[in-house]
Amino acid sequence: MAFPYMEAVVGFMILMYLFETYLDLRQHAALKLPKLPKTLEGVISQEKFEKSRAYSLDKSNFHFVHEFVAILMDSAILFFGILPWFWKKSADFLVLTGLDAENEILHTLAFLAGVMIWSQITDLPFSLYSTFVIEARHGFNKQTVWLFFRDMLKSVLLSGIIGPPVVSAIIIIVQKGGPYLAIYLWAFTFVLSLVMMTLYPILIAPLFNKFTPLPEGELREKIEKLAASLKFPLKKLFVVDGSTRSSHSNAYMYGFFKNKRIVLYDTLIQQCRNDEEIVAVIAHELGHWKLNHTMYSFIAVQILTFLQFGGYTLVRNSTDLFRSFGFNTQPVLIGLIIFQHTVIPLQHLVSFGLNLVSRSFEFQADGFAKKLGYAAALRAGLVKLQEENLSAMNTDPWYSAYHYSHPPLVERLAALDKPDKKVD
């Protein structure tokens, strides 16, 4: 008797939902605590704490509903055979339009178009509520309904332009790959990631936001001086109009080799009125570069991608696996989807491990900025960002360890305040 792969996958999905809901309940209890952590007493104002608490609880309540609906839908789609039914209906649609339903590429694209429409429709109420109720209630949302739907339409159009050639290439590679399939798939996704990392900031991101050079002045001079002192090949320094959509703030860097760029959100500049705080945040980001965190992360992702494709090649011809999910044929895309579901247990373990590494990297980048003399400014900047973004002040240790890729503020401040070890 064939192994019940589908039932095992659904069962594990439900178990993970129950486990993560337990963690969510622990976090919800932490968010309800009426007092600041002792480390933050006198650092965060009571007014900001109350606002943060209300915002975090609103998001937590919303999360419970969203996750419950998501597990119901995902389990039903697998358990009741909606996936193979939808695959068959996409073939019927091709026949109605006079296209060849036997062509796997056309069949797959029709299937994906239907899936995208379905996901947009089912996710829309949650996106609207999150943006125009929760974010607006707490003063973060700055976008209009028109801008919201315009962004959504742009995303759909981009998916329609980028998706078909990528999906077609993957199908052809799997069909022609032979014994070196895992290598070919990895090589294709590796090149694709480099192309997207190059094109996204130049062609795609400007479709959604306006990027302007940081004006001449003290802030620009300080950032350029810092970059030069670290031999960071800074070519361009931008400000992005994040305030058109949200008052949340951020900063990031991107680019290959000798062509690096730094982007500051205009909200970050508005919130950190002290230039030193902004420069300290940039020092932290440059710490990631100097300590090769970006390269290590990229290499780790490539290794994991290759291992995943290697695992896929071992099961892609498993008739029992496809039949367990209701398929009598073995389409490439469906094989990839089924494989992703069967390795969910490993993905959770890998995600947990990557979070641990990421948290370690954050401490190291903080330490790097501290060695440059930005300890006080970084401390003030982190506190300011925590306040302005109304981030959770109280966190459950189990929830934090499982979910957070960045350490909580309390832990980061403790590390910054810790005296450096003296070297004899």
N, C-alpha and C positions, 0 to 999 in steps of 0.2 A: 504493500500500500504506500502510495506517494506521501512524502512529508508535507504536512499542511502549512506551507510557507506563509500564505496569506493570513491564516488565522494566527500564526505566531507573530507576524508583523503587527497586526491590529492589537493583539494582546499586549505586546511590548509598548506600543504607542499609548495604550490606556494606562499601563503601569507607570510609564514615564510622566503622563499627565497627572496621575495621582501623586507621584513623588514631588513633581514641580509645584503642584497646588499646595502640598504640605509646606514647601519652602516659601511659597507666596504668602501663606497664612502666617508663618513666622515673621516674615518681613512686614506684613500688614500690622501685626501686633507691635513690632518695633516702631513703625511709623506713628502709631497712636500714642506712644509715650509722650507725656506732657512736658518733659524737660529736655534740655539740650544735654549731650554728652559732656562730662566734666571738662574735657579738653577744649571744648568750644565755648564754655561759659565765659562771658566777657569778651569773646572774640566775635561771635555772631549776635546780632541784636535780637531781642525777644520778638520784635515785630517781624523781622525776616524769618525767624524760626516758625512763627505761627503761619505765615504765608506759605513757607516751604512745606509744612506739615499738611496744610489743607490741600495744596497742589499734589503732593505725593499720595495722599489718601484718595483723592479723586482719580488719579491715574491707576492706583491699585484696584479700586472698585471696577473701573472700566476694564482693566486687564483680566479680572476674574470672568467677566461676561464674555469678552472676546475669545479667551482661551477655551471656555466651555463650548461656545458655538463652533470654534475651529476643530476641536477634537470630535464633536458630533458629526460634522460634515466630512472630515477626513476619514473617519472610521466607516461611515456609511458609504462613501465613494468606493472604498476597497471591499467592504464586506458584502455589499449588495450588487457588486459587479457593474457599477456605473462606468468604470474606466473602459472595459471592453465594449460596453454598450455605446459609449461616446465615440470609440474608435470606429465601430460599425456605422454609426450615423454620419461620421465625417466622410466615409466612403460613399454613402447614399447621397450626400450633398454633392460630391464630385460628379457622380453619375447624372444628377439633375442638371448640373451646369455644363454637361457635355465634356468633362475632363476625364482622364484615364485614372480610374480608381485603383488600378493595378500598379500604378507608378508610386513607389513607396515615398519618394520625396514629396510629391503632390499630396498624397494621403496624410503624411506627417504634418505638412504645413497647414492643411485644412483642420486637422486635429488640434494643433497648437493655437490656431486662430480662435477656434471655439473655446478652448481652455482659457485663453487670455480674456475673451469677452465675459466668460463666466466668472473669472476671478475678479475682474473689474467691477462687475455688478454686485457680487457678494461682499466685496471689501468696501465698496463705496459708502454704505451707511456708517461703518466704523470710522473710516477716514474723515467723513464730514463731521461726525460727532466729536472725534478727537480734536480736530482743527478748530471748528467753529463753536464748540461748546466748552470743552475742557481748556484748550489753549487760550481761547478768547476770554473765558471767565477769569483766568489768572494773569491776563495782560500780555500774553506772549504772541498770539496770532496777529499778524499785520496784513495778511493777504485778503483780497476780496474773493467772493465766490467765483467771479469771472477769471481771476488769476489762477485759482485752484483748478478749475476745469480746463483752462488753457494749458497749464502744466501737465495735466493728465493726458490731454490730447497730444501734446508734443511727445510724451513718453510712449504712447501707443504708436505714433507714427515712426518714432525712432526704432521701436521694436520691430515694426513692419519692414523697415529698411535694412537693419542690421541682422535680424533673426534669420530670414530665409537663406541667405548665402552661407551663414555659419552652420545652420542645421543641415543644409544640403551637403556641405563639405564633410561633416561628421558622418553622415549616412554613407557617403561614398568611401570614406576612409575605412569604416567598419566592414563594408562589403568587399573591399579590395585589400584590406590590411594583412590578411594571412597571419603567419606566426609572429610577426613583429607589430601586431596591431597596437599593443599598449604603448610602444615607443612612438608610433606614428600619431596616435591620439594625443599623447603628451606633448610631442613636438608642435602639433597644430595649436593646442591650447596655450602653449608657452609663447609662440609667435603672436597669437591672437591677444594675449594679455599685454605683451609689449606694445602692440599696435594700439590697443584701447587706452593704455596708460599714456601713450603719446598724443592720441587724437582727442581723448575726453576733455582735458583742460583747454585745448585749443579750439575745438569745433563744437563739442557737445555742451560743456558747462556754460559757455556764453549764451546758449539758447535759453537758459533759465535765469541767469544772473548777469549783472553788469560788473565787469572787472576793470578797474581804473588804477593807474600807477599811484602809489603812495606819494602824496605831495612832498616837495622839498621842505625840510625843517629838521628840528632836533631829533624827532622820533626816527625818521629815515636815516639820519646820520649815525645814530646810535646802533641801529640794526645793521647797517652796512659796516660799521667799525667792528662790531661783534663778529659778523660773518668773515670779514677779512682776517681777524685775529685767529680764527679757527681754520683759515684757508678753505672756507666753504665757498664753492663757485657760484655765488648768487648772481644771477643774470637779470632777474626782474622781481620787483616787489609790488604786489597788488593789494588793493582794498576791494572786497566784494560786498555788494549791497544786500547782505543777509537780512537787513531790517525791513526789506520789502515784503518778507514772508513771516519772519519771526524775530523776537528780541533775544533769542538764545544766541550765545556768542561762541566763537571758536577761532582757531588758527591752524594752518597746516602748510606743509611744503611738498613739492613734487618735482619730478624731472630726472633725467638720466645724466650720469657722468658729469660733464662740465657745464651743464645747462640746467641749473637748479633755480626754482622759483619759490617764493614765500607768499602766502595769501593770508591777509588779516580780515576778519569780519569787521564791518563798520561798527557793529554792536560792541565788539571787544574794545575798540578804540574809545567808544562813548562811555563804556562802563569803567575801564581802567584809565582814569584821568591822569594818573601818574605814569609818565613814559617808562620809568624803570620797571614797573610791573609788567608792561607789555614786552619789554626787552627780556625780562626774566622768563616769561612764557616762551618766547622765541629761543632763549638759551636752552630751555628744556627740550624743545623740538630739535634743535641742532645737536643736543646730546644724543638723541636717537640716531642721528646721522653719524656723528663722530664715533659712537660706540658700535656702529654697524648693525643696529637693531633692525633697520629697514631691510638690509640685505639678508640677515638671518631669517627674518620672517618670510621674505620672498622665497628663499631657498627651501624653507620648511613647507611652504604651500606647494612648491613644485614637487617635492618628494612625496607629499601626501596625495597630490593629484596623480602622479605616476603609479603609486600603490593602488589607488582606487581603480584606475584603468586596468591595472594588472588583475585585480580581483574581478572586474567586469568580464575580462576575457575568459576567465575560468568558468563563468556561469552563463555566458550569453547564448550558449547552445543547449541549455538545460530545458528540455521539453516539460519536465515536471514543474519547474519553477514558473514558466509561463502559464501552464494549465491551471496551476494553483490560483492564479490571479484572473482566470477566466479567458485566457487567450489560446486559440488553437494555432495561430501563426506566431512568428517571432520577429516583430518589427524592431528596428534598431533603437528608436527613441523609447519605445515601451520597455525594452530590455534595460536601458539606462535608468528609467524611472523605477522599475521594479528593483533593480540592484541597489539604488539609493535607499529604498525602503528597507531592504534586507540588511543593510549595514548600519542602520540607525543606532544600534547599541554601541558599535565602534565609534561612530561619529560623536556620540555624547561623551565618550571617554576622551577622544582626541580634542574636542572643544574644551573640556575641563582642563586638560593639560596645556593647551594653548593659552587659556586664561591665566594659568599660573605663571607661565613664561612671560606673558604680557605684563602682569603685575610686577614681576621682577624687573622688567625693562623700565617700567615707569619709575620705580624707586631709583634705578641706576641713572636715569635721565635727570631726575630731581637732584641726585647727588652730584651729577656733572655740573648743573647750573649752580649748585651750592659752592663747588670748588672754584668757579669763576667769580665768586663774590656776590651772587644774586640770592642768597638764602633768604634774607629779610624781604626783598622785593618779590620773590617767588611765593613766599608764604602769604604776603599781602594779596598778591594776584590770585592765588588759589582760593583764598577766603572770599575775595570779591566775586570771582566767577561762581563759587558755590552759592553765594547770596543772591546774585543777580539771576542765576538760572534756577533758583529755588530747588536745588538738588537736595535729596534726602539727607538729613542730618544724622538720624539714627538708623543704623543698618543692622540686620541680623547677621551674625558671623557665618552661619551656614549658607544663607542666601547669597551673601557677598562672595564667599569662596567659590560658589557654583556658577554665579552669573557674571560677576564683574570682571572686566578686562583691565580696569583701573582700580587701584586701591581706594578705599574710602578716604575722605578728607582727614579724618582723625588720625589714620595711620600715616598719611603723607606728612602731616604737620609734626607728628612725633618723630619721624625719621629725619626731617629737616632740623628739628630742635636738638637732636641727639649730637653730643660733642664728637668731633672727629677723633679717631684713634691716633694717639701720639706714636710716632715712629722713633725708636731709640737710635 
